[in-house]
Amino acid sequence: MALSKVWVHAEATENGVAPITLEMLAKAREIADVVEVFVGGDGAAVAATVGAHGATKVHATGDLSGKLQGVHVAGALAAAIEGGEAPDLIMLGTTQDGRDIGARLSVKLDKPILTNNTEIEVGDGIVVSTQIFGGTQIVKTKFAAGSPAIALFRPKSFVAEESGGGAAEVAALAVPDAGAAGAAKLVNRHIEETT
């Protein structure tokens, strides 16, 4: 059983798309018919790279002007999902932004989030694997709360491979008003509260 649609969090650095994004895209292609990404920022900046790795669409918030990704991206994703665009699975990297977005999205959708995963299987449901005791044992956990499942993956869990696709289509991801939480900015990886 393949999933219908998977969304992967695309993280960009000054050097381009982060390796963890490309790793997750390779796995997403194996388990889903449609693979799309979402990004807190300019979708055109990542469209060619993620397209070459199998993504067909980039859902982009546009410039967030240094504001916290978690607040705005999670709000935008929740609104899109509640509007009927729910994927079967949302994959994020175990990074600062991935954890922030995932945690906030979990609360907004009232869905569990499974973190620190190193593998995912799709068959009779979605099952993620987590290494414990220094990798000597593997715990497998099956999502049972319905779509979308939200999972975070460790870097180097999958091997990044291009699929040869063209640039992904870029679609606007509307960011709802985030209230006071939306005013906080990230300055040198420290949160600056604004009033």
C-alpha positions in Angstrom: 0.0 0.0 0.0 1.5 3.3 -1.1 0.5 6.6 0.5 -1.4 9.0 -1.7 0.5 12.1 -0.7 3.5 13.0 1.5 4.7 16.5 2.4 8.3 17.0 3.3 9.7 20.0 5.1 12.3 21.7 2.8 15.0 23.5 4.8 17.2 25.9 2.9 20.6 27.2 4.0 23.0 29.7 2.4 24.4 26.7 0.5 21.0 25.6 -0.9 18.6 22.9 0.2 19.7 21.1 3.3 20.9 17.5 2.9 18.2 16.2 5.4 15.5 17.5 3.0 17.0 15.6 0.1 17.3 12.4 2.2 13.7 12.5 3.2 12.6 13.2 -0.4 14.3 10.0 -1.5 12.3 8.0 1.1 9.1 9.8 0.4 9.3 8.8 -3.3 9.5 5.2 -2.2 6.3 5.3 -0.1 4.0 7.8 -1.9 2.4 8.4 -5.2 2.7 12.2 -4.8 5.6 14.0 -3.0 5.4 17.7 -2.3 7.4 20.0 0.0 6.6 23.0 2.1 9.0 25.8 3.0 9.0 28.8 5.2 10.4 31.2 2.7 10.9 31.6 -1.1 9.6 28.5 -2.9 11.4 29.5 -6.2 14.7 29.2 -4.4 14.3 25.5 -3.8 12.0 24.5 -6.7 14.7 23.2 -9.0 16.6 21.2 -6.4 13.6 19.5 -4.8 12.1 18.9 -8.2 15.2 17.0 -9.2 14.7 14.9 -6.1 11.1 14.0 -6.9 8.9 16.8 -5.4 6.2 18.0 -7.8 5.0 21.0 -5.8 6.5 23.5 -3.3 4.0 25.1 -0.8 5.8 28.3 0.2 5.0 30.9 2.7 7.1 33.6 1.1 9.5 35.8 3.0 8.9 35.6 6.8 11.2 38.6 7.5 13.2 36.7 10.1 10.2 35.6 12.1 10.1 32.2 13.7 9.4 29.4 11.2 7.5 27.3 13.7 4.7 29.8 14.4 4.1 30.8 10.8 4.7 27.6 8.9 2.7 25.4 11.4 -0.2 27.9 11.2 -0.1 27.9 7.4 0.0 24.1 7.2 -2.8 23.7 9.7 -5.0 26.1 7.7 -4.2 24.2 4.4 -5.0 20.9 6.0 -8.2 22.1 7.6 -9.1 23.5 4.1 -9.0 20.0 2.7 -5.4 19.6 1.5 -4.3 17.0 4.1 -1.5 14.6 3.1 -1.2 11.1 4.5 2.2 11.9 6.1 4.2 15.0 7.0 8.0 14.4 7.2 10.3 16.8 9.0 14.0 16.7 9.9 15.2 16.5 13.5 16.4 20.1 13.3 15.6 23.2 15.3 13.0 24.4 12.7 11.7 20.9 12.1 11.1 20.3 15.8 9.4 23.7 16.2 7.1 23.3 13.2 6.3 19.7 14.1 5.4 20.4 17.7 3.2 23.4 16.9 1.5 21.5 14.1 0.9 18.6 16.4 -0.9 20.9 18.9 -2.9 22.7 16.2 -4.2 19.5 14.6 -4.5 17.5 17.8 -2.4 14.8 16.3 0.5 12.9 17.8 4.1 13.4 16.6 6.8 10.7 16.6 10.4 12.0 16.7 13.9 10.8 16.3 13.0 8.2 13.7 15.4 6.4 11.4 13.1 4.4 9.2 9.5 4.3 8.0 7.4 1.5 6.5 4.0 1.6 4.8 1.9 -1.5 4.7 -1.0 -2.0 7.1 -0.6 1.6 8.2 2.4 3.9 8.7 5.1 2.5 11.0 8.2 4.4 12.1 11.3 3.0 13.7 13.4 4.5 16.5 16.7 3.3 17.7 17.2 3.0 21.5 20.0 1.8 23.8 22.6 3.1 21.5 21.0 1.4 18.5 21.0 -2.1 20.0 17.2 -2.2 19.9 14.6 -0.8 17.5 11.2 0.3 18.6 8.5 0.3 15.9 5.5 2.6 16.4 2.3 2.5 14.3 0.3 5.7 13.8 -3.4 5.1 14.7 -4.8 8.7 14.9 -5.6 9.1 11.2 -4.1 11.4 8.7 -1.9 13.3 8.6 0.8 11.4 10.5 3.6 13.7 11.7 7.1 12.3 12.0 10.6 13.7 12.5 13.6 11.9 11.1 17.3 11.9 12.1 19.9 13.1 9.6 21.5 10.3 7.5 18.5 8.0 8.0 18.1 7.7 4.2 20.3 8.1 1.2 19.6 11.2 -1.0 19.2 10.4 -4.7 18.1 12.5 -7.6 15.1 11.3 -9.6 15.7 13.4 -12.6 12.5 15.5 -12.4 12.2 19.1 -13.5 11.6 22.1 -11.2 8.6 21.7 -8.9 5.6 24.0 -9.2 5.5 26.7 -6.6 2.2 27.4 -4.8 1.5 30.1 -2.2 0.9 28.8 1.3 -1.2 31.4 3.0 0.0 32.4 6.5 -2.8 33.2 8.9 -2.4 35.9 11.6 -0.3 34.4 14.4 -1.1 37.1 17.0 1.6 38.0 19.6 3.5 34.8 19.0 4.0 35.8 15.3 6.0 38.9 16.3 8.9 37.0 17.8 12.0 37.0 15.6 15.0 34.8 15.4 18.3 36.7 15.8 21.5 34.7 15.7 19.5 31.6 16.8 18.2 33.5 19.8 14.5 34.5 20.1 14.0 38.3 20.3 10.6 39.2 21.7 9.0 42.2 20.2 6.1 44.2 21.6 
